[in-house]
Amino acid sequence: MKDYIEERVLEVAQYIIDNNSTVRGAARIFNVSKSTVHKDVHERLFRINRDMYRRCRAVLDKNKAERHIRGGLATREKYKKINEKRCAHL
């Protein structure tokens, strides 16, 4: 594996661990696709550093378990804004 790829994998994984980041959030910061981040932390990281892989997976598993809650909150905010606009026109 190329050195720059290994370096990116380790940087992305450390960012996810330090910031409890999601795959999408890390992809935005490192200016790569979420597919690249996913492959980095699910395949490449396992071969490079298994301890970091386990810590990174723990963060991503936690985020996945909470995903439905964040989605519900986003929907709630969406309709709250719609109702505020509707009430402002009355």
C-alpha positions as CSV (number, residue, x, y, z in Angstrom):
1,M,0.0,0.0,0.0
2,K,1.2,3.5,-0.8
3,D,2.6,5.5,2.0
4,Y,0.3,8.5,1.5
5,I,-2.7,6.2,1.6
6,E,-1.6,4.6,4.9
7,E,-1.0,8.1,6.3
8,R,-4.5,9.2,5.3
9,V,-6.0,6.1,6.8
10,L,-4.4,6.8,10.1
11,E,-5.3,10.5,10.0
12,V,-8.9,9.8,9.2
13,A,-9.2,7.2,11.9
14,Q,-7.6,9.4,14.5
15,Y,-10.0,12.2,13.5
16,I,-13.0,10.0,13.9
17,I,-11.8,8.8,17.3
18,D,-10.9,12.2,18.6
19,N,-14.1,13.9,17.4
20,N,-16.7,11.1,17.5
21,S,-17.1,11.9,13.9
22,T,-19.3,10.2,11.3
23,V,-18.0,8.8,8.0
24,R,-19.7,11.7,6.2
25,G,-18.2,14.3,8.6
26,A,-14.7,12.8,8.2
27,A,-15.1,12.7,4.4
28,R,-16.0,16.4,4.4
29,I,-12.9,17.4,6.5
30,F,-10.5,15.3,4.4
31,N,-12.1,16.2,1.1
32,V,-12.6,12.6,0.0
33,S,-15.7,10.6,-0.7
34,K,-17.6,8.8,2.1
35,S,-16.9,5.6,0.2
36,T,-13.2,6.2,0.5
37,V,-13.4,6.9,4.2
38,H,-15.5,3.8,4.6
39,K,-13.0,1.6,2.8
40,D,-10.2,3.3,4.7
41,V,-11.6,2.5,8.2
42,H,-13.2,-0.8,7.4
43,E,-10.6,-2.5,5.3
44,R,-7.3,-0.7,5.2
45,L,-7.2,0.3,8.9
46,F,-7.7,-3.3,10.0
47,R,-4.5,-4.3,8.1
48,I,-2.5,-1.3,9.4
49,N,-3.4,-0.9,13.1
50,R,-5.9,-3.3,14.7
51,D,-6.1,-1.4,18.0
52,M,-7.0,1.8,16.2
53,Y,-9.4,-0.1,14.1
54,R,-11.3,-1.4,17.2
55,R,-11.5,2.1,18.7
56,C,-12.7,3.6,15.4
57,R,-15.3,0.9,14.9
58,A,-16.6,1.6,18.4
59,V,-17.2,5.3,17.5
60,L,-18.8,4.4,14.2
61,D,-21.0,1.7,15.7
62,K,-22.2,4.2,18.4
63,N,-23.0,6.8,15.6
64,K,-24.9,4.1,13.7
65,A,-26.9,3.2,16.8
66,E,-27.8,6.9,17.3
67,R,-28.5,7.7,13.6
68,H,-32.3,7.3,13.9
69,I,-32.4,9.8,16.7
70,R,-30.5,12.4,14.8
71,G,-32.8,11.8,11.8
72,G,-35.8,12.3,14.0
73,L,-34.5,15.5,15.4
74,A,-33.7,16.8,12.0
75,T,-37.2,16.1,10.8
76,R,-38.7,17.7,13.9
77,E,-36.6,20.9,13.2
78,K,-37.7,20.9,9.6
79,Y,-41.4,20.9,10.5
80,K,-40.9,23.4,13.3
81,K,-39.5,25.9,10.8
82,I,-42.3,25.2,8.3
83,N,-44.9,25.9,11.1
84,E,-43.1,29.0,12.2
85,K,-43.2,30.4,8.6
86,R,-46.9,29.4,8.3
87,C,-47.8,31.2,11.6
88,A,-45.8,34.3,10.6
89,H,-48.0,34.7,7.5
90,L,-51.3,34.6,9.6
